Amino acid sequence: MKRTLFATAMALASFALPANAFDVNAMTDAERTSFRAEIRAYLMENPEVLLEAIQVLEDRQAASQEGDDAALLLANSDEIYDDGVSFVGGNPDGDITIVEFSDYRCGYCKKAHPQVNELLKSDGNIRMIYKEFPILGPDSLITARFALAILLTKPDAYKEVNNALMTLRGSPSKDVLSALAEKVGADPDVIVAKMDSEEVTGIIQANRALGQRMKISGTPSFIFGSQMVRGYVPLEAMRQLIKDEREKQN
């Protein structure tokens, strides 16, 4: 941390002077020691300078990330919003689209799930797209395959299955999944067969490839209109993001 702050201080000092004012590398050891002492003394008397510089750096990084994300959203818009496979919930004609990349074995996905449902319940003008994104091991893959098999054979049951898998605490055993299939009126044997199909495998591979292009390495990850959010978002923050997006449209 000390080295980082010192490096920042040196950079500030060099930026504050003309390019030809001095060459640090040409200093003698005594001159360099004196120069560093002057910088340290100044920063000790004016520590807010470092805080201001760090804030400027963070603002620039955030702006750069927003620009990068906007380019990624534009370049991958068809796969994100209209892949012809992903389940679309909420209001399909909503003025704002949310896309969620989630994993049924992810603790933060489970935490976000009821808050997303509450958001959709309280705001009837949101289009919600669900991307199966299993990245946390074999159980993640099994549950994603099961959800997709349901989606492809009995799409009206997908949301119920999605809710059930997000609240599932135990292992997604064959018996558990068969019972869930029966509960939503699906034939367990048909679903099991579909789980291992090339179609399901292809969807998962496409979602993972999309996630890689979108620089998504963890779950949950969201797209709120034109904004990427990589990580958990509490309900009130979701509402603020939606509000911001609607203000952009006006």
Secondary structure as the mmCIF struct_conf table of DSSP 4:
data_model
#
loop_
_struct_conf.conf_type_id
_struct_conf.id
_struct_conf.beg_label_comp_id
_struct_conf.beg_label_asym_id
_struct_conf.beg_label_seq_id
_struct_conf.end_label_comp_id
_struct_conf.end_label_asym_id
_struct_conf.end_label_seq_id
HELX_RH_AL_P HELX_RH_AL_P1 LYS A 2 ALA A 16
BEND BEND1 LEU A 17 LEU A 17
TURN_TY1_P TURN_TY1_P1 ALA A 19 ASN A 20
BEND BEND2 ALA A 21 ALA A 21
HELX_RH_3T_P HELX_RH_3T_P1 VAL A 24 ALA A 26
BEND BEND3 MET A 27 MET A 27
HELX_RH_AL_P HELX_RH_AL_P2 ASP A 29 GLU A 45
TURN_TY1_P TURN_TY1_P2 PRO A 47 PRO A 47
HELX_RH_AL_P HELX_RH_AL_P3 GLU A 48 ALA A 75
TURN_TY1_P TURN_TY1_P3 ASN A 76 ASN A 76
HELX_RH_AL_P HELX_RH_AL_P4 SER A 77 TYR A 81
BEND BEND4 GLY A 84 SER A 86
STRN STRN1 PHE A 87 GLY A 90
TURN_TY1_P TURN_TY1_P4 PRO A 92 ASP A 93
BEND BEND5 ASP A 95 ASP A 95
STRN STRN2 ILE A 96 SER A 102
TURN_TY1_P TURN_TY1_P5 TYR A 104 ARG A 105
HELX_RH_AL_P HELX_RH_AL_P5 GLY A 107 SER A 122
TURN_TY1_P TURN_TY1_P6 GLY A 124 ASN A 125
STRN STRN3 ILE A 126 GLU A 132
BEND BEND6 LEU A 136 LEU A 136
HELX_RH_AL_P HELX_RH_AL_P6 PRO A 138 THR A 153
HELX_RH_3T_P HELX_RH_3T_P2 PRO A 155 ALA A 157
HELX_RH_AL_P HELX_RH_AL_P7 TYR A 158 THR A 167
BEND BEND7 GLY A 170 GLY A 170
HELX_RH_AL_P HELX_RH_AL_P8 LYS A 174 LYS A 183
TURN_TY1_P TURN_TY1_P7 VAL A 184 GLY A 185
HELX_RH_AL_P HELX_RH_AL_P9 PRO A 188 MET A 195
TURN_TY1_P TURN_TY1_P8 ASP A 196 ASP A 196
BEND BEND8 SER A 197 SER A 197
HELX_RH_AL_P HELX_RH_AL_P10 GLU A 198 ARG A 213
TURN_TY1_P TURN_TY1_P9 MET A 214 LYS A 215
BEND BEND9 GLY A 218 PRO A 220
STRN STRN4 SER A 221 PHE A 224
TURN_TY1_P TURN_TY1_P10 GLY A 225 SER A 226
STRN STRN5 GLN A 227 ARG A 230
BEND BEND10 GLY A 231 GLY A 231
HELX_RH_AL_P HELX_RH_AL_P11 LEU A 235 GLN A 249
#
